[in-house]
């Protein structure tokens, strides 16, 4: 239960009305108090009523263009249009999907490099320069390889999902299906199936290499209303094939924000310290 | 909440898509909320060019930081408003208006409900509800909250501007914001 003085601090914090020292102190206090964080979230939502009560005023149409031009200038983003027939991930009602974010960025840079070489290639082709043509083909080859790898990963994930469906005899009602991906676009993928009522889950791992002799993989649940990740125990991995592992959480899980697998010292640790291997939510 | 027939995706879904670097999602969020974001920046800064700059900076930060959004920041819309407000208040604090702002706002009696602007015909049901909730607050609570939210004043500055004890200002802000919170809970 949050007392009135804490409520007061929370309200002032949300409105930015604390002095710098008090603001810093309150920010520090938030880290260790899940109930206080939840209250702050609700107060932010309440405060957003204030601008909603203003009469809306449309900015100039040019502002939107300026914003996206500035974003593009800062990041050199190439908007990729997906060719017909290439599937886009669409979330179904029983799953939470994660896309590996940096893979898109990497692909964007390859595309940007491909586009730059293409401009050169057209000029040189006109003047019959075969060296640039060879370079262009090499970059396009890399692009095609990346597309194939992405497609292969998608197919593996689909296979894992089918296995989960088979495990559950096709009955996923009341269970959350969460796909984990690595921070970088490397091979391992995983699917976590969580039953909130039973507070148990099943983890399917694919292509997760066995850790070093003095290390273990450890599974965590990140509950947004709790201060620390919830320990789900060490995950035993024998090889690079698909592994099915039942698990439960050491503390009650209110709601799933994310699942994460980290590499920790042998036997596991009470709080995550090691390298993030897979994360999703 | 999605109330845009052209794009039924919720703010949460769009923000998650922005975190995945989908520019169409940022475009949809902009189309949905630009008028409120700009009105807020205009209310804070009082000048269109400054307000547009603040909105631009906020959208860029939303694009860059969408993956950091969590429920502790409130709804996705509340988070966007917080980003926008922080940008606008930063600009306000370096402007020369700051020096006279405390005196200026103290003379206001209605500080949250502005006269209708050019787009009064475009005011949505959500805006009418929000206005109802804000107008239901006692005037002194509404004033204290507005001075903090829109004028970027600290509790001490508000107390000095209104010639009220600091404890009185704290209590007004707490009661007003908690009442808004309860009103929203009852409507969910």
Interface residues (C-beta under 8 A of the other chain):
Chain A: X4 X7 X8 X11 X12 X14 X15 X16 X17 X18 X19 X30 X37 X38 X40 X41 X42 X43 X44 X45 X46 X47 X48 X49 X50 X51 X52 X53 X54 X55 X56 X57 X58 X59 X60 X63 X64 X66 X67 X68 X70 X71 X74 X77 X79 X99 X101 X104 X105 X224 X225 X257
Chain B: X19 X20 X21 X23 X26 X27 X30 X34 X35 X36 X37 X38 X39 X40 X42 X43 X48 X51 X52 X55 X56 X59 X60 X63 X67 X70 X71 X72 X73 X74 X75 X77 X78 X79 X81 X82 X85 X86 X89 X112 X113 X114 X115 X116 X117 X118 X119 X120 X122 X123 X124 X126 X127 X129 X130 X131 X133 X134 X135 X145 X146 X148 X149 X150 X152 X153 X154 X155 X156 X158 X170 X171 X173 X174 X177 X178 X180 X181 X184 X185
